[in-house]
Amino acid sequence: HEYSRILAVLKADHGNRKSAAEKLGISQRTLRYKLARMREMGMSVPGRYGAEMS
């Protein structure tokens, strides 16, 4: 599932969105959009350094 992959890469990169976007093969803007959609769906999205953001 796309969202679980995004979360796994973000967690591995300690919330570094630039690095995560590169590893996922998407732009930082696309990653921000997908994370916003995930938050709208009520999913917990990790912030920088593994902090949880809701």
Secondary structure by P-SEA (a helix, b strand, c coil): caaaaaaaaaaaaccaaaaaaaaacccaaaaaaaaaaaaaabbbbbcccccccc
